[in-house]
Amino acid sequence: MTKVLFVCLGNICRSPMAEGLFKQAIAERQLPWQIDSAATSSWEAGNPPHQGTRQLLADAGISWQNMVSRKITSEDFETYDWIIGMDRNNYEDLSAMAPAGMQHKLYTYLSVVPGEGEDIPDPYYTGDFNQTYRLIQAGLPLWIEKIKNAAQ
C-alpha cells in the first residue's frame, strides 16, 4: 500500500487541507493509499485544523472531525513512502530531521506544478485559505499521477 504524508509547520492549515482533499480524490479513484498529515513543530499538537481549513473542507464535503495536529516522528520516515512538505522551509526541516537514507522520500508540494514556485504560502499568516486550496487542487492530479507512475 502506498503511504503519503503531507507536512507543514503546525499541521492545522495546509497539510490537513491536503490530507482531506487527497483522501477524497483517492476514494473517488479507488486507490488503496494511506494518507495522513503532520507538522514539523509541536506548537499546535492536539489541536483541530484551523477554522479556515475546516470551512473549505466542509464546503468540499470532507470531514475534518478526526483530524488532530501532531508532530512528525522518526517512525513516520520509515512508514511513509512519500513525505511532502508544503513549502521550502518544511522541506529543509524535514531534511534535517530525516534519518540517514530517507532523503529520497522528501518533496515540496509545488515541485510538480509548473510555474507556481516552491511554496504554498501559509494561510495562518496570509489569511488566504482560498489560495492554499487552489494551489493544493492544482497539484493534486499531478501528485496522484506521479505516485501512480512510481508504483508501476
N, CA, C and O atoms as a GROMACS GRO file, in nm:
protein
  608
    1MET      N    1   0.084  -0.118   0.000
    1MET     CA    2   0.000   0.000   0.000
    1MET      C    3   0.089   0.125   0.000
    1MET      O    4   0.183   0.135   0.079
    2THR      N    5   0.058   0.217  -0.088
    2THR     CA    6   0.130   0.344  -0.095
    2THR      C    7   0.088   0.433   0.021
    2THR      O    8  -0.030   0.446   0.051
    3LYS      N    9   0.188   0.494   0.087
    3LYS     CA   10   0.160   0.579   0.204
    3LYS      C   11   0.220   0.717   0.181
    3LYS      O   12   0.339   0.731   0.153
    4VAL      N   13   0.134   0.820   0.194
    4VAL     CA   14   0.173   0.958   0.167
    4VAL      C   15   0.147   1.043   0.291
    4VAL      O   16   0.039   1.036   0.350
    5LEU      N   17   0.246   1.124   0.329
    5LEU     CA   18   0.233   1.212   0.444
    5LEU      C   19   0.257   1.356   0.399
    5LEU      O   20   0.362   1.388   0.341
    6PHE      N   21   0.160   1.443   0.426
    6PHE     CA   22   0.174   1.586   0.397
    6PHE      C   23   0.217   1.657   0.524
    6PHE      O   24   0.166   1.628   0.633
    7VAL      N   25   0.311   1.750   0.510
    7VAL     CA   26   0.369   1.814   0.628
    7VAL      C   27   0.376   1.965   0.610
    7VAL      O   28   0.419   2.015   0.506
    8CYS      N   29   0.332   2.038   0.714
    8CYS     CA   30   0.352   2.183   0.720
    8CYS      C   31   0.401   2.218   0.859
    8CYS      O   32   0.431   2.130   0.939
    9LEU      N   33   0.410   2.346   0.889
    9LEU     CA   34   0.467   2.391   1.016
    9LEU      C   35   0.386   2.346   1.137
    9LEU      O   36   0.441   2.290   1.231
   10GLY      N   37   0.254   2.371   1.135
   10GLY     CA   38   0.173   2.343   1.253
   10GLY      C   39   0.072   2.231   1.238
   10GLY      O   40   0.014   2.187   1.338
   11ASN      N   41   0.051   2.184   1.117
   11ASN     CA   42  -0.046   2.078   1.088
   11ASN      C   43  -0.189   2.120   1.125
   11ASN      O   44  -0.268   2.039   1.174
   12ILE      N   45  -0.219   2.249   1.102
   12ILE     CA   46  -0.357   2.295   1.124
   12ILE      C   47  -0.415   2.365   1.001
   12ILE      O   48  -0.536   2.389   0.996
   13CYS      N   49  -0.332   2.400   0.903
   13CYS     CA   50  -0.383   2.472   0.785
   13CYS      C   51  -0.359   2.394   0.656
   13CYS      O   52  -0.451   2.332   0.602
   14ARG      N   53  -0.236   2.396   0.606
   14ARG     CA   54  -0.207   2.341   0.474
   14ARG      C   55  -0.207   2.189   0.468
   14ARG      O   56  -0.273   2.131   0.382
   15SER      N   57  -0.133   2.124   0.557
   15SER     CA   58  -0.123   1.978   0.546
   15SER      C   59  -0.254   1.906   0.575
   15SER      O   60  -0.282   1.806   0.508
   16PRO      N   61  -0.337   1.950   0.671
   16PRO     CA   62  -0.465   1.881   0.684
   16PRO      C   63  -0.558   1.908   0.566
   16PRO      O   64  -0.642   1.824   0.533
   17MET      N   65  -0.544   2.025   0.503
   17MET     CA   66  -0.624   2.052   0.384
   17MET      C   67  -0.583   1.955   0.273
   17MET      O   68  -0.668   1.897   0.205
   18ALA      N   69  -0.452   1.938   0.255
   18ALA     CA   70  -0.403   1.843   0.154
   18ALA      C   71  -0.447   1.701   0.188
   18ALA      O   72  -0.489   1.626   0.100
   19GLU      N   73  -0.438   1.664   0.315
   19GLU     CA   74  -0.482   1.531   0.358
   19GLU      C   75  -0.628   1.507   0.320
   19GLU      O   76  -0.660   1.404   0.260
   20GLY      N   77  -0.714   1.599   0.355
   20GLY     CA   78  -0.857   1.582   0.326
   20GLY      C   79  -0.887   1.576   0.179
   20GLY      O   80  -0.963   1.490   0.134
   21LEU      N   81  -0.827   1.666   0.101
   21LEU     CA   82  -0.852   1.668  -0.043
   21LEU      C   83  -0.799   1.542  -0.110
   21LEU      O   84  -0.862   1.488  -0.201
   22PHE      N   85  -0.682   1.495  -0.066
   22PHE     CA   86  -0.626   1.373  -0.125
   22PHE      C   87  -0.707   1.250  -0.087
   22PHE      O   88  -0.728   1.162  -0.170
   23LYS      N   89  -0.753   1.243   0.036
   23LYS     CA   90  -0.836   1.128   0.076
   23LYS      C   91  -0.962   1.121  -0.010
   23LYS      O   92  -1.003   1.013  -0.053
   24GLN      N   93  -1.022   1.236  -0.035
   24GLN     CA   94  -1.141   1.240  -0.121
   24GLN      C   95  -1.106   1.194  -0.263
   24GLN      O   96  -1.178   1.114  -0.322
   25ALA      N   97  -0.995   1.245  -0.316
   25ALA     CA   98  -0.956   1.213  -0.454
   25ALA      C   99  -0.920   1.066  -0.471
   25ALA      O  100  -0.956   1.005  -0.572
   26ILE      N  101  -0.849   1.008  -0.375
   26ILE     CA  102  -0.812   0.867  -0.391
   26ILE      C  103  -0.932   0.776  -0.370
   26ILE      O  104  -0.939   0.668  -0.429
   27ALA      N  105  -1.027   0.818  -0.288
   27ALA     CA  106  -1.151   0.740  -0.272
   27ALA      C  107  -1.229   0.739  -0.403
   27ALA      O  108  -1.281   0.635  -0.444
   28GLU      N  109  -1.236   0.855  -0.469
   28GLU     CA  110  -1.306   0.863  -0.597
   28GLU      C  111  -1.239   0.777  -0.703
   28GLU      O  112  -1.305   0.721  -0.790
   29ARG      N  113  -1.106   0.766  -0.695
   29ARG     CA  114  -1.029   0.688  -0.793
   29ARG      C  115  -1.008   0.544  -0.748
   29ARG      O  116  -0.945   0.465  -0.819
   30GLN      N  117  -1.060   0.509  -0.633
   30GLN     CA  118  -1.047   0.375  -0.575
   30GLN      C  119  -0.901   0.330  -0.565
   30GLN      O  120  -0.865   0.218  -0.601
   31LEU      N  121  -0.817   0.421  -0.514
   31LEU     CA  122  -0.676   0.390  -0.493
   31LEU      C  123  -0.657   0.351  -0.346
   31LEU      O  124  -0.701   0.423  -0.257
   32PRO      N  125  -0.592   0.238  -0.320
   32PRO     CA  126  -0.577   0.190  -0.182
   32PRO      C  127  -0.457   0.253  -0.111
   32PRO      O  128  -0.368   0.182  -0.065
   33TRP      N  129  -0.455   0.383  -0.103
   33TRP     CA  130  -0.343   0.454  -0.042
   33TRP      C  131  -0.378   0.497   0.099
   33TRP      O  132  -0.495   0.516   0.133
   34GLN      N  133  -0.275   0.513   0.179
   34GLN     CA  134  -0.290   0.569   0.314
   34GLN      C  135  -0.240   0.713   0.310
   34GLN      O  136  -0.126   0.738   0.270
   35ILE      N  137  -0.323   0.807   0.352
   35ILE     CA  138  -0.289   0.949   0.352
   35ILE      C  139  -0.298   1.002   0.494
   35ILE      O  140  -0.393   0.970   0.566
   36ASP      N  141  -0.200   1.082   0.534
   36ASP     CA  142  -0.202   1.144   0.666
   36ASP      C  143  -0.130   1.278   0.656
   36ASP      O  144  -0.078   1.315   0.550
   37SER      N  145  -0.127   1.351   0.767
   37SER     CA  146  -0.056   1.478   0.771
   37SER      C  147   0.009   1.494   0.907
   37SER      O  148  -0.030   1.431   1.005
   38ALA      N  149   0.110   1.582   0.912
   38ALA     CA  150   0.184   1.606   1.035
   38ALA      C  151   0.248   1.745   1.028
   38ALA      O  152   0.240   1.814   0.927
   39ALA      N  153   0.311   1.783   1.138
   39ALA     CA  154   0.377   1.913   1.150
   39ALA      C  155   0.527   1.893   1.170
   39ALA      O  156   0.572   1.787   1.214
   40THR      N  157   0.603   1.997   1.138
   40THR     CA  158   0.745   1.996   1.172
   40THR      C  159   0.767   2.049   1.314
   40THR      O  160   0.876   2.034   1.369
   41SER      N  161   0.665   2.109   1.373
   41SER     CA  162   0.673   2.163   1.509
   41SER      C  163   0.566   2.098   1.596
   41SER      O  164   0.475   2.031   1.546
   42SER      N  165   0.577   2.118   1.724
   42SER     CA  166   0.474   2.067   1.816
   42SER      C  167   0.386   2.179   1.869
   42SER      O  168   0.309   2.157   1.963
   43TRP      N  169   0.395   2.298   1.812
   43TRP     CA  170   0.322   2.417   1.861
   43TRP      C  171   0.172   2.394   1.871
   43TRP      O  172   0.108   2.440   1.966
   44GLU      N  173   0.116   2.325   1.775
   44GLU     CA  174  -0.030   2.307   1.768
   44GLU      C  175  -0.073   2.165   1.802
   44GLU      O  176  -0.189   2.129   1.781
   45ALA      N  177   0.017   2.084   1.855
   45ALA     CA  178  -0.012   1.942   1.881
   45ALA      C  179  -0.140   1.926   1.961
   45ALA      O  180  -0.160   1.990   2.064
   46GLY      N  181  -0.227   1.839   1.910
   46GLY     CA  182  -0.354   1.810   1.976
   46GLY      C  183  -0.469   1.898   1.932
   46GLY      O  184  -0.584   1.873   1.969
   47ASN      N  185  -0.440   2.000   1.853
   47ASN     CA  186  -0.545   2.092   1.808
   47ASN      C  187  -0.609   2.045   1.678
   47ASN      O  188  -0.546   1.976   1.598
   48PRO      N  189  -0.736   2.082   1.656
   48PRO     CA  190  -0.802   2.052   1.529
   48PRO      C  191  -0.751   2.148   1.422
   48PRO      O  192  -0.679   2.243   1.454
   49PRO      N  193  -0.786   2.125   1.296
   49PRO     CA  194  -0.748   2.219   1.191
   49PRO      C  195  -0.802   2.360   1.220
   49PRO      O  196  -0.900   2.377   1.292
   50HIS      N  197  -0.736   2.458   1.162
   50HIS     CA  198  -0.778   2.598   1.170
   50HIS      C  199  -0.918   2.612   1.110
   50HIS      O  200  -0.955   2.537   1.020
   51GLN      N  201  -0.993   2.707   1.159
   51GLN     CA  202  -1.130   2.731   1.110
   51GLN      C  203  -1.134   2.750   0.959
   51GLN      O  204  -1.226   2.701   0.893
   52GLY      N  205  -1.035   2.819   0.902
   52GLY     CA  206  -1.033   2.840   0.756
   52GLY      C  207  -1.021   2.710   0.680
   52GLY      O  208  -1.087   2.692   0.577
   53THR      N  209  -0.939   2.619   0.729
   53THR     CA  210  -0.926   2.487   0.667
   53THR      C  211  -1.052   2.405   0.689
   53THR      O  212  -1.101   2.340   0.596
   54ARG      N  213  -1.105   2.408   0.810
   54ARG     CA  214  -1.229   2.333   0.838
   54ARG      C  215  -1.341   2.376   0.744
   54ARG      O  216  -1.415   2.293   0.693
   55GLN      N  217  -1.354   2.506   0.723
   55GLN     CA  218  -1.462   2.558   0.639
   55GLN      C  219  -1.448   2.511   0.495
   55GLN      O  220  -1.545   2.466   0.434
   56LEU      N  221  -1.327   2.521   0.439
   56LEU     CA  222  -1.308   2.479   0.300
   56LEU      C  223  -1.326   2.328   0.284
   56LEU      O  224  -1.382   2.283   0.184
   57LEU      N  225  -1.279   2.250   0.380
   57LEU     CA  226  -1.301   2.106   0.372
   57LEU      C  227  -1.450   2.073   0.383
   57LEU      O  228  -1.501   1.991   0.307
   58ALA      N  229  -1.519   2.137   0.475
   58ALA     CA  230  -1.663   2.114   0.490
   58ALA      C  231  -1.738   2.152   0.362
   58ALA      O  232  -1.829   2.081   0.320
   59ASP      N  233  -1.698   2.264   0.301
   59ASP     CA  234  -1.761   2.308   0.176
   59ASP      C  235  -1.741   2.206   0.064
   59ASP      O  236  -1.825   2.194  -0.026
   60ALA      N  237  -1.629   2.131   0.070
   60ALA     CA  238  -1.599   2.029  -0.030
   60ALA      C  239  -1.659   1.893   0.008
   60ALA      O  240  -1.638   1.794  -0.062
   61GLY      N  241  -1.734   1.889   0.119
   61GLY     CA  242  -1.795   1.764   0.163
   61GLY      C  243  -1.698   1.669   0.231
   61GLY      O  244  -1.719   1.548   0.231
   62ILE      N  245  -1.592   1.724   0.289
   62ILE     CA  246  -1.488   1.643   0.352
   62ILE      C  247  -1.491   1.665   0.503
   62ILE      O  248  -1.492   1.778   0.550
   63SER      N  249  -1.494   1.556   0.577
   63SER     CA  250  -1.495   1.565   0.723
   63SER      C  251  -1.355   1.592   0.776
   63SER      O  252  -1.258   1.532   0.731
   64TRP      N  253  -1.346   1.683   0.870
   64TRP     CA  254  -1.219   1.713   0.938
   64TRP      C  255  -1.226   1.669   1.084
   64TRP      O  256  -1.131   1.691   1.160
   65GLN      N  257  -1.336   1.607   1.122
   65GLN     CA  258  -1.363   1.578   1.263
   65GLN      C  259  -1.254   1.494   1.332
   65GLN      O  260  -1.229   1.512   1.451
   66ASN      N  261  -1.192   1.404   1.260
   66ASN     CA  262  -1.091   1.317   1.321
   66ASN      C  263  -0.948   1.367   1.301
   66ASN      O  264  -0.853   1.297   1.336
   67MET      N  265  -0.933   1.486   1.246
   67MET     CA  266  -0.800   1.541   1.224
   67MET      C  267  -0.751   1.614   1.349
   67MET      O  268  -0.820   1.700   1.403
   68VAL      N  269  -0.632   1.577   1.393
   68VAL     CA  270  -0.570   1.638   1.510
   68VAL      C  271  -0.423   1.661   1.478
   68VAL      O  272  -0.355   1.572   1.428
   69SER      N  273  -0.375   1.780   1.506
   69SER     CA  274  -0.236   1.813   1.478
   69SER      C  275  -0.141   1.724   1.556
   69SER      O  276  -0.163   1.693   1.673
   70ARG      N  277  -0.034   1.684   1.487
   70ARG     CA  278   0.071   1.606   1.552
   70ARG      C  279   0.204   1.637   1.486
   70ARG      O  280   0.208   1.676   1.369
   71LYS      N  281   0.310   1.621   1.560
   71LYS     CA  282   0.444   1.642   1.505
   71LYS      C  283   0.491   1.512   1.439
   71LYS      O  284   0.463   1.403   1.487
   72ILE      N  285   0.562   1.527   1.330
   72ILE     CA  286   0.619   1.412   1.261
   72ILE      C  287   0.713   1.337   1.356
   72ILE      O  288   0.780   1.397   1.440
   73THR      N  289   0.716   1.206   1.340
   73THR     CA  290   0.801   1.121   1.426
   73THR      C  291   0.906   1.051   1.341
   73THR      O  292   0.897   1.048   1.218
   74SER      N  293   1.006   0.996   1.407
   74SER     CA  294   1.108   0.922   1.334
   74SER      C  295   1.047   0.800   1.265
   74SER      O  296   1.093   0.759   1.159
   75GLU      N  297   0.942   0.744   1.325
   75GLU     CA  298   0.874   0.629   1.264
   75GLU      C  299   0.806   0.668   1.132
   75GLU      O  300   0.798   0.586   1.041
   76ASP      N  301   0.759   0.791   1.124
   76ASP     CA  302   0.694   0.836   1.000
   76ASP      C  303   0.789   0.827   0.881
   76ASP      O  304   0.747   0.795   0.770
   77PHE      N  305   0.916   0.856   0.904
   77PHE     CA  306   1.013   0.850   0.794
   77PHE      C  307   1.029   0.707   0.744
   77PHE      O  308   1.058   0.685   0.626
   78GLU      N  309   1.011   0.610   0.831
   78GLU     CA  310   1.016   0.469   0.793
   78GLU      C  311   0.886   0.425   0.727
   78GLU      O  312   0.888   0.350   0.629
   79THR      N  313   0.773   0.470   0.781
   79THR     CA  314   0.641   0.423   0.740
   79THR      C  315   0.597   0.476   0.604
   79THR      O  316   0.545   0.401   0.522
   80TYR      N  317   0.619   0.605   0.580
   80TYR     CA  318   0.563   0.670   0.461
   80TYR      C  319   0.659   0.663   0.343
   80TYR      O  320   0.781   0.676   0.358
   81ASP      N  321   0.601   0.641   0.225
   81ASP     CA  322   0.679   0.633   0.101
   81ASP      C  323   0.707   0.772   0.044
   81ASP      O  324   0.810   0.794  -0.019
   82TRP      N  325   0.615   0.863   0.067
   82TRP     CA  326   0.621   1.000   0.014
   82TRP      C  327   0.595   1.095   0.130
   82TRP      O  328   0.491   1.087   0.196
   83ILE      N  329   0.689   1.186   0.155
   83ILE     CA  330   0.674   1.286   0.261
   83ILE      C  331   0.686   1.422   0.194
   83ILE      O  332   0.793   1.461   0.148
   84ILE      N  333   0.574   1.492   0.188
   84ILE     CA  334   0.563   1.610   0.104
   84ILE      C  335   0.544   1.734   0.190
   84ILE      O  336   0.440   1.752   0.254
   85GLY      N  337   0.645   1.820   0.191
   85GLY     CA  338   0.638   1.947   0.263
   85GLY      C  339   0.564   2.051   0.182
   85GLY      O  340   0.573   2.053   0.059
   86MET      N  341   0.492   2.137   0.250
   86MET     CA  342   0.410   2.236   0.180
   86MET      C  343   0.490   2.359   0.137
   86MET      O  344   0.441   2.438   0.056
   87ASP      N  345   0.611   2.377   0.189
   87ASP     CA  346   0.697   2.486   0.143
   87ASP      C  347   0.844   2.446   0.162
   87ASP      O  348   0.874   2.339   0.216
   88ARG      N  349   0.932   2.532   0.116
   88ARG     CA  350   1.076   2.503   0.122
   88ARG      C  351   1.124   2.489   0.266
   88ARG      O  352   1.208   2.404   0.296
   89ASN      N  353   1.073   2.574   0.356
   89ASN     CA  354   1.114   2.563   0.497
   89ASN      C  355   1.075   2.428   0.555
   89ASN      O  356   1.153   2.367   0.628
   90ASN      N  357   0.954   2.380   0.522
   90ASN     CA  358   0.913   2.247   0.568
   90ASN      C  359   1.009   2.141   0.515
   90ASN      O  360   1.051   2.052   0.588
   91TYR      N  361   1.043   2.153   0.387
   91TYR     CA  362   1.134   2.058   0.325
   91TYR      C  363   1.270   2.057   0.396
   91TYR      O  364   1.325   1.951   0.426
   92GLU      N  365   1.322   2.176   0.424
   92GLU     CA  366   1.452   2.186   0.491
   92GLU      C  367   1.446   2.129   0.632
   92GLU      O  368   1.538   2.060   0.676
   93ASP      N  369   1.336   2.157   0.704
   93ASP     CA  370   1.319   2.099   0.838
   93ASP      C  371   1.311   1.947   0.830
   93ASP      O  372   1.373   1.877   0.910
   94LEU      N  373   1.234   1.896   0.735
   94LEU     CA  374   1.222   1.752   0.717
   94LEU      C  375   1.356   1.689   0.683
   94LEU      O  376   1.391   1.582   0.733
   95SER      N  377   1.431   1.756   0.598
   95SER     CA  378   1.562   1.707   0.558
   95SER      C  379   1.655   1.695   0.678
   95SER      O  380   1.732   1.600   0.689
   96ALA      N  381   1.647   1.794   0.768
   96ALA     CA  382   1.731   1.792   0.888
   96ALA      C  383   1.686   1.683   0.986
   96ALA      O  384   1.769   1.628   1.059
   97MET      N  385   1.557   1.652   0.988
   97MET     CA  386   1.502   1.551   1.080
   97MET      C  387   1.515   1.408   1.028
   97MET      O  388   1.518   1.313   1.107
   98ALA      N  389   1.523   1.393   0.898
   98ALA     CA  390   1.516   1.260   0.836
   98ALA      C  391   1.636   1.174   0.874
   98ALA      O  392   1.750   1.220   0.867
   99PRO      N  393   1.611   1.050   0.912
   99PRO     CA  394   1.722   0.957   0.936
   99PRO      C  395   1.800   0.933   0.806
   99PRO      O  396   1.750   0.957   0.697
  100ALA      N  397   1.921   0.887   0.821
  100ALA     CA  398   2.005   0.857   0.705
  100ALA      C  399   1.931   0.762   0.611
  100ALA      O  400   1.866   0.668   0.655
  101GLY      N  401   1.943   0.789   0.483
  101GLY     CA  402   1.882   0.703   0.383
  101GLY      C  403   1.737   0.732   0.352
  101GLY      O  404   1.674   0.657   0.276
  102MET      N  405   1.680   0.837   0.410
  102MET     CA  406   1.538   0.868   0.389
  102MET      C  407   1.515   0.993   0.305
  102MET      O  408   1.400   1.029   0.280
  103GLN      N  409   1.620   1.060   0.263
  103GLN     CA  410   1.607   1.185   0.188
  103GLN      C  411   1.529   1.167   0.058
  103GLN      O  412   1.461   1.260   0.013
  104HIS      N  413   1.538   1.050  -0.001
  104HIS     CA  414   1.470   1.026  -0.129
  104HIS      C  415   1.318   1.031  -0.118
  104HIS      O  416   1.249   1.037  -0.220
  105LYS      N  417   1.264   1.028   0.003
  105LYS     CA  418   1.119   1.032   0.024
  105LYS      C  419   1.065   1.174   0.033
  105LYS      O  420   0.943   1.193   0.035
  106LEU      N  421   1.152   1.274   0.039
  106LEU     CA  422   1.113   1.412   0.067
  106LEU      C  423   1.092   1.494  -0.060
  106LEU      O  424   1.170   1.486  -0.154
  107TYR      N  425   0.984   1.573  -0.059
  107TYR     CA  426   0.949   1.659  -0.173
  107TYR      C  427   0.885   1.787  -0.122
  107TYR      O  428   0.840   1.795  -0.007
  108THR      N  429   0.881   1.888  -0.209
  108THR     CA  430   0.796   2.004  -0.182
  108THR      C  431   0.672   1.988  -0.269
  108THR      O  432   0.680   1.939  -0.382
  109TYR      N  433   0.559   2.028  -0.216
  109TYR     CA  434   0.431   2.006  -0.283
  109TYR      C  435   0.428   2.063  -0.424
  109TYR      O  436   0.387   1.995  -0.519
  110LEU      N  437   0.471   2.187  -0.438
  110LEU     CA  438   0.458   2.252  -0.569
  110LEU      C  439   0.567   2.212  -0.668
  110LEU      O  440   0.570   2.265  -0.780
  111SER      N  441   0.655   2.121  -0.631
  111SER     CA  442   0.759   2.077  -0.724
  111SER      C  443   0.700   2.011  -0.849
  111SER      O  444   0.769   1.999  -0.950
  112VAL      N  445   0.575   1.968  -0.843
  112VAL     CA  446   0.511   1.905  -0.959
  112VAL      C  447   0.422   2.002  -1.038
  112VAL      O  448   0.366   1.965  -1.142
  113VAL      N  449   0.410   2.126  -0.989
  113VAL     CA  450   0.320   2.223  -1.053
  113VAL      C  451   0.404   2.330  -1.123
  113VAL      O  452   0.458   2.419  -1.056
  114PRO      N  453   0.415   2.324  -1.256
  114PRO     CA  454   0.496   2.421  -1.329
  114PRO      C  455   0.447   2.564  -1.307
  114PRO      O  456   0.327   2.592  -1.311
  115GLY      N  457   0.542   2.655  -1.286
  115GLY     CA  458   0.511   2.797  -1.279
  115GLY      C  459   0.453   2.847  -1.149
  115GLY      O  460   0.415   2.964  -1.140
  116GLU      N  461   0.445   2.764  -1.046
  116GLU     CA  462   0.387   2.808  -0.918
  116GLU      C  463   0.492   2.828  -0.809
  116GLU      O  464   0.456   2.858  -0.695
  117GLY      N  465   0.620   2.814  -0.842
  117GLY     CA  466   0.722   2.831  -0.739
  117GLY      C  467   0.733   2.707  -0.653
  117GLY      O  468   0.692   2.598  -0.693
  118GLU      N  469   0.790   2.725  -0.532
  118GLU     CA  470   0.811   2.610  -0.444
  118GLU      C  471   0.723   2.610  -0.321
  118GLU      O  472   0.705   2.506  -0.257
  119ASP      N  473   0.667   2.725  -0.286
  119ASP     CA  474   0.599   2.738  -0.157
  119ASP      C  475   0.449   2.762  -0.170
  119ASP      O  476   0.404   2.846  -0.248
  120ILE      N  477   0.373   2.686  -0.092
  120ILE     CA  478   0.232   2.720  -0.070
  120ILE      C  479   0.233   2.813   0.052
  120ILE      O  480   0.265   2.769   0.162
  121PRO      N  481   0.198   2.940   0.032
  121PRO     CA  482   0.202   3.034   0.145
  121PRO      C  483   0.114   2.985   0.260
  121PRO      O  484   0.007   2.927   0.238
  122ASP      N  485   0.160   3.010   0.381
  122ASP     CA  486   0.088   2.964   0.500
  122ASP      C  487  -0.030   3.057   0.529
  122ASP      O  488  -0.008   3.173   0.564
  123PRO      N  489  -0.154   3.007   0.516
  123PRO     CA  490  -0.269   3.094   0.538
  123PRO      C  491  -0.287   3.134   0.684
  123PRO      O  492  -0.366   3.224   0.714
  124TYR      N  493  -0.216   3.069   0.775
  124TYR     CA  494  -0.218   3.112   0.914
  124TYR      C  495  -0.168   3.256   0.923
  124TYR      O  496  -0.214   3.335   1.006
  125TYR      N  497  -0.071   3.290   0.834
  125TYR     CA  498  -0.014   3.424   0.831
  125TYR      C  499  -0.077   3.513   0.725
  125TYR      O  500  -0.095   3.633   0.746
  126THR      N  501  -0.112   3.454   0.608
  126THR     CA  502  -0.167   3.535   0.499
  126THR      C  503  -0.317   3.555   0.511
  126THR      O  504  -0.371   3.655   0.462
  127GLY      N  505  -0.386   3.462   0.576
  127GLY     CA  506  -0.531   3.466   0.586
  127GLY      C  507  -0.601   3.420   0.459
  127GLY      O  508  -0.724   3.420   0.454
  128ASP      N  509  -0.525   3.381   0.357
  128ASP     CA  510  -0.583   3.346   0.227
  128ASP      C  511  -0.593   3.193   0.211
  128ASP      O  512  -0.511   3.131   0.144
  129PHE      N  513  -0.694   3.136   0.273
  129PHE     CA  514  -0.715   2.992   0.265
  129PHE      C  515  -0.758   2.949   0.125
  129PHE      O  516  -0.733   2.836   0.085
  130ASN      N  517  -0.823   3.038   0.051
  130ASN     CA  518  -0.864   3.005  -0.086
  130ASN      C  519  -0.743   2.985  -0.176
  130ASN      O  520  -0.744   2.897  -0.261
  131GLN      N  521  -0.638   3.065  -0.158
  131GLN     CA  522  -0.516   3.047  -0.236
  131GLN      C  523  -0.454   2.911  -0.204
  131GLN      O  524  -0.411   2.840  -0.295
  132THR      N  525  -0.450   2.875  -0.078
  132THR     CA  526  -0.396   2.745  -0.038
  132THR      C  527  -0.476   2.632  -0.103
  132THR      O  528  -0.418   2.539  -0.159
  133TYR      N  529  -0.606   2.642  -0.097
  133TYR     CA  530  -0.695   2.543  -0.158
  133TYR      C  531  -0.668   2.531  -0.308
  133TYR      O  532  -0.658   2.421  -0.361
  134ARG      N  533  -0.658   2.646  -0.376
  134ARG     CA  534  -0.634   2.647  -0.520
  134ARG      C  535  -0.501   2.578  -0.554
  134ARG      O  536  -0.495   2.498  -0.647
  135LEU      N  537  -0.396   2.610  -0.480
  135LEU     CA  538  -0.265   2.552  -0.508
  135LEU      C  539  -0.263   2.402  -0.479
  135LEU      O  540  -0.202   2.325  -0.554
  136ILE      N  541  -0.328   2.360  -0.373
  136ILE     CA  542  -0.335   2.216  -0.344
  136ILE      C  543  -0.413   2.145  -0.454
  136ILE      O  544  -0.372   2.038  -0.500
  137GLN      N  545  -0.524   2.202  -0.496
  137GLN     CA  546  -0.603   2.141  -0.605
  137GLN      C  547  -0.523   2.136  -0.735
  137GLN      O  548  -0.536   2.041  -0.812
  138ALA      N  549  -0.441   2.239  -0.761
  138ALA     CA  550  -0.360   2.240  -0.883
  138ALA      C  551  -0.261   2.124  -0.885
  138ALA      O  552  -0.235   2.066  -0.990
  139GLY      N  553  -0.206   2.090  -0.770
  139GLY     CA  554  -0.108   1.983  -0.763
  139GLY      C  555  -0.166   1.844  -0.746
  139GLY      O  556  -0.099   1.745  -0.775
  140LEU      N  557  -0.288   1.836  -0.701
  140LEU     CA  558  -0.349   1.708  -0.666
  140LEU      C  559  -0.344   1.605  -0.779
  140LEU      O  560  -0.292   1.495  -0.757
  141PRO      N  561  -0.394   1.634  -0.899
  141PRO     CA  562  -0.389   1.531  -1.004
  141PRO      C  563  -0.246   1.500  -1.048
  141PRO      O  564  -0.217   1.388  -1.091
  142LEU      N  565  -0.158   1.598  -1.038
  142LEU     CA  566  -0.019   1.576  -1.077
  142LEU      C  567   0.052   1.484  -0.978
  142LEU      O  568   0.130   1.398  -1.018
  143TRP      N  569   0.025   1.502  -0.849
  143TRP     CA  570   0.082   1.412  -0.749
  143TRP      C  571   0.026   1.272  -0.763
  143TRP      O  572   0.100   1.174  -0.754
  144ILE      N  573  -0.102   1.261  -0.785
  144ILE     CA  574  -0.162   1.128  -0.800
  144ILE      C  575  -0.097   1.055  -0.918
  144ILE      O  576  -0.064   0.937  -0.908
  145GLU      N  577  -0.080   1.126  -1.027
  145GLU     CA  578  -0.017   1.064  -1.145
  145GLU      C  579   0.128   1.026  -1.117
  145GLU      O  580   0.171   0.916  -1.153
  146LYS      N  581   0.203   1.116  -1.054
  146LYS     CA  582   0.343   1.088  -1.022
  146LYS      C  583   0.356   0.965  -0.931
  146LYS      O  584   0.439   0.878  -0.955
  147ILE      N  585   0.273   0.959  -0.828
  147ILE     CA  586   0.280   0.848  -0.733
  147ILE      C  587   0.235   0.717  -0.799
  147ILE      O  588   0.296   0.612  -0.777
  148LYS      N  589   0.129   0.723  -0.879
  148LYS     CA  590   0.084   0.603  -0.951
  148LYS      C  591   0.192   0.552  -1.044
  148LYS      O  592   0.218   0.432  -1.048
  149ASN      N  593   0.256   0.642  -1.118
  149ASN     CA  594   0.360   0.602  -1.213
  149ASN      C  595   0.481   0.541  -1.141
  149ASN      O  596   0.541   0.447  -1.191
  150ALA      N  597   0.515   0.595  -1.026
  150ALA     CA  598   0.629   0.543  -0.950
  150ALA      C  599   0.601   0.404  -0.895
  150ALA      O  600   0.693   0.324  -0.876
  151ALA      N  601   0.475   0.374  -0.871
  151ALA     CA  602   0.437   0.244  -0.814
  151ALA      C  603   0.435   0.133  -0.920
  151ALA      O  604   0.432   0.015  -0.886
  152GLN      N  605   0.437   0.171  -1.046
  152GLN     CA  606   0.427   0.071  -1.154
  152GLN      C  607   0.562   0.014  -1.190
  152GLN      O  608   0.571  -0.072  -1.278
   0.00000   0.00000   0.00000
